[in-house]
Amino acid sequence: MQIEKIVQKQRAFFRTGKTIPLSYRKIALKRLARAIHDHERDIYAALKADLNKSETESYMCEIGMTLAELSYMLKHMNCWAQKQYKLSPLAQFSATSFTIKEPYGVVLIMAPWNYPFMLTMEPLIGAIATGNCAVVKPSAYAPATSAVIATILRECFDEEYVAVVEGGRAENQALLDQRFDYIFFTGGVTVGKEVMAKAAKHLTPVTLELGGKSPCIVDKTAKLNLAAKRIVFGKLLNCGQTCVAPDYILVDKTVKDEFIGYLKKWIVKMYGENAAKNDAYVKMINQKHFDRVTGLIDPQKVVFGGGWNEDTMQIEPTIMDNVTPEDAIMQEEIFGPVLPIIPVENMQEAERFICDREKPLALYLFTQNRKLANRFLKHVPFGGGCINDTIIHLATSRMGFGGVGNSGMGSYHGKKSFETFSHEKAVVKKHTWMDLPVRYAPYTELQDKLLRIFLR
């Protein structure tokens, strides 16, 4: 009942029209930015408690990206909100055509635990910027960060404008039983399907930011040392608990052994001989997730790492060699610091391997062959990705981020967020000083000729 009352209050507040002026939205976003700065130390402490994130990684991947998105939105939202004039077709003479963006109304934002601050705040920025009211549901798996988010948002906003609902599955189900005007969900495929099924009962539009097994392809022409360095960075960021982390590597068999040597080198350089003793090394979020990832490790195929510390829920950076599609590690998204290596005869085999599976959220190709890069970009489906790097394609407000097929639908960041959280009305304003008779019955031969001139 409490959740139902929140939604009703927000719907009533939205109908007052107070969220429509750009000035109101900007004040709200600036208030949020100030609160984030004021609570920066609290956010660091929460991310440390939930995931053992260092302050540097917390700022780089959570606070900093959120503040950058806020700055970008404040700088550009005036332009994006403007009426956009379009050329009117001759058949509609005399008229003015234009589009205007309007907020959906009351939106639900359901956030994950792996980047619990940033992946809550970034969609919220888009929702506020477009004039919506929002109900925010942080992840119960990151309780410390959830509490800080609740504190920040309750300081910034009245519940009738932006509300926070904390809790677990019961609260999730109660929220999804409500009728929202838009749902933005970030999480796994299984829960994403449940969200979509619930939304379908009310024909509520959704954005689903999901995941999957994002491939990394290493061609024989690649700069192997640099490729390994960038792959290790992308894989071990947040200890592999990243929706766009390289999930597995397809490497040309002629350079496989050399490449694995570089991977080992960079793991040690970045995290030391024993990563579990590195205070900056992130832990698994909880026991369930820890047990699932360790259960995917095949000791017979481990060529580096393979150990773990159950007391701290830390898993060593682990490389598995000569992995096959039938291995357990290839049956689900890993979401941990385990990197399977699959040797391939050539890049045609790598392309077939990826295309035979669900469309991935991300793809990373390492090559110096421009034709090969163009081939993958044109013929291999994926949400987004990089050529000769990992992860960084999502770290910008200037491009949208999202999946395709099984890895999700819709996108956000910057202008894409503004578009995602608003409906674009198409309007024709017909002038009254004249009225062409061509469209009115009864139809004559002349009208038919004129229509054929206008509509072609």
Phi, psi and omega in degrees: 000323179298317179295319179298320179294322178299313181297319179296317178298318180293322180295319178295319180294319180299322182291344176290341180083006184293333182277354186286316181299138178300326181299320180295316181295319181295318178300319180297316181293320178294322176298320178296317179300316179297320181294323178296316177299317182296329183255019184303315180296324179293323179293316177304312182297321181292317180292328175294317181292319185281321189228359184064033180285140174286163179297322180297312180293324179296319179288315183298316190257351184231290185291311183299316180294324178294315179295323178296320178295319177300313180298316181295318180296315180297327182286327191248348189295331176304314182293315183294333183277350185291151172298134181251115181279142180235154179289129179276139177293155183301327182294342181259011179303132000254128186204161172242128180248140180201164174240147174226147180261135177232148178291154178290319182138256180251118185245152177249129177242116181250118190255157179266182184260345191284323169234071196294334179274304184298318184280357167268314188284322185297312175294328178297322177302315178296320181295316180292316183300331182265000173095017179273162161267154186219139167253123185252130178240097175290166181281135177288342180287345177239071190295324181295315179292322177303318181294319179294318177301315179299317179299312182298311185289327178287332174290323186279322195225148169288151183298333180289347180254299176230121182241150177245131174242113177266161178135190185246225187297321181300317179292321177301313181295320180296321178295316183289344175282346179277159175266112175255164177272342176199145176234129176243114184239132172239126181168205184276166184296317184299310179291326178302322178293323177294318179299315182295321179296318178294318181296327183297332180298330180250007185055039180277127177292150184225153161245128179243112175258101189253231184194231182120189184264097182278119184277153174236124184246128180243108179281158180293342179274353185296153170282095195298319182295314179293320178300314180299317180301314183286328177290318178298318177303309184293324182287318187266356172301127184058026179057038177082357182273060183227133185296335180251017177297145172303120185272321178208161183241127169259112186236140176303127188298336182288341180241007186302308185296318178297318181296317179298323176300319178291321177302313180299317181301314185284331174298314180294318180298321185277324188234359178087173181295328179232096185299329182295340178267001178271118185294343180267003183272123185289152178256168172292151188293324181201175184297319180301314181291320177302312181295322180296313183291316179297330179290344179273348184280123176261108183304332181291340183248001180285127177244357176200136178074225178097355180260173178201165179237106185292331181295321181260355183057041177250137179245131180298148168305126189231132175247129175246129184255157177053043178285146178246161179299340182276346182295152181302324183296341182259007183265349181206164175297132187286308180056046179194178189274040181246127187241105178280138178250126178240111178287142177233155180290322183198178183285339174294321177294321178297317179298315180297319181302315183287316184291339178281354183243177179300149181295124184279158176292322181222158174217139181232121180243127177249114183197157170253006182265107184296322180296321178295317178300315179296324178300312180295320181296326184273329191243352181247118181282139174193162183294311179188173181177198184221151165257120179066032171194178177225156168071320198292349180294339180268352186269046178210144175272358184269352176227148177286156177231130178180173183258186179212141180063232184292345181267003174133183177209147183084167179211166179208184189101127175056230182300325179297324176296318179299321179287322182296318186266015177223151174263135180264112176277134173258125187230137170245121176259104185275130178283156188250002183282347173205161182214104181296132184277359191299333185269354187264139174284158000284146186273140181245173178296323178297317178299318180300316180295317180296319179299322180290335175283316182291318190254079177204000000 
